[in-house]
Each structure stands twice: as structure tokens, then as C-alpha cells.
Amino acid sequence: MFHVLRHTYASTQLEAGESIVSVSEWLGHASPQTTLKHYAHFMPGAGKRGLAAMDAWFDQEPSSGQDPQPNVPEKSLDVPQAPIEPGIRRSG
């Protein structure tokens, strides 16, 4: 009976869009990978929020003829760039 309640709790949280990291911590799993292995099928919207965010980002209208300024999370600005090796082209 306990495991049925635990499974119901986890699946309900994930279906509601709760973070897999949070659910993993609440269940006491060693890592989110353990939680994903058992409950990933309860995440039907996984990836859809990210896709919608990227669609919205690309749909930004340029203001006054300039390129739109992307809303880049501050944390991603702190990521060091790997050095470019000779002969390798970086796209973008």
C-alpha cells in the first residue's frame, strides 16, 4: 500500500509539471536518473515548454529595424567558451 501511494504521489507531481530533480529529492532517490527510469512515462509535456520558449524567442519582432535582443538567462552568460582549435569553424 505504501508504494502505491508513493507511486501515485510521484506520478501526480510529474504530470503537473514539477521538476524531476525536486521529485527525485522528495522521494529520496540517489539521483534524478533513478526517478526518470521509473517515472518518465508520466511526463507527457516534457520538452514542450522548452520548445514553446524557443518558438517565442524566434518570433520576437525586431524593434526599429534592429535585430531582436534575446532574453538570455544570466546563468548562461557565465559559461566559459571552449577555445576554438585551428581548422574548426563555429557556427552561429
N, C-alpha and C positions, 0 to 999 in steps of 0.2 A: 504494500500500500504506500509506503514512504516513497519508493522510487517512481510510482505512478504520479504522485503529487509533484515530485521534483521534476520529472519529465514535462508535466503539464505547465509548471511554472516557467521552465526554460523555454519551451516552445512558444508560450504566450508572449514572453518578453521579446523573443526574436521576431515573431510575426508582427509585433507592434513597432519594430524598427530599433529596438535597443541595441547598443553596441555589443558585438561579440566579446570584446575584451571585458566589458563590465559583467556580462552574464557569466563568463568563464571565472572571473574573480568571485562572484557571488556563489557559484557552485563549488568553489574550492578546487577547480581543475588546475593541473600543473602548468598548463599553457592554453591559449586560445585555440591552438591546433586540436587539442583534445575535444574541446567543445564543438568545433567545426565538424570534426569527424562524426559526432553523434547527432548534431542538430542542424547542419547546413541546409537540409531539405525544408526547414521551417523558415527560411529566409527568401521568400519569393521575390521580394523587391530589391534584393542585393544587387548593387550596381546601377539600378535605375536612377537613384538620387544623384549619383556621380555623373551619369550620362546627361541628366537634365541640367545639372550645373554647367557642364561643358557646352551644351547647346545654348544656354542662356549667355554664356561668356562669348561665344562666337557670334551670337545675334546682336551684340551691342552695336548701336548706331554711332558712327563717328560724329564727334561734335566739331563744328566749324571747320570741316574739311580735313581734320587731323585723324590719325589712327586712334581707335579707342584705347583708353588706358585700362589694361586688365586689372581686375581686383585679385592681386596675388597675395595669398596668406603670408604674413610676416615670417613665419617659421621657415617657409620655403626659400626666403631670401638669404638665410644664414647657411644654406647648404653649400659647401665648397665645391667648386667645379673641378673636375678631373683635368689634369694638363692634357693638352692636345699633342698627340705624337705626330712627328713629321709624316706626311703622306696620308693622314686620316682627315677626312672632311667632316665637320659637324654640321648637320642640317639645322635649319631654323632661322 
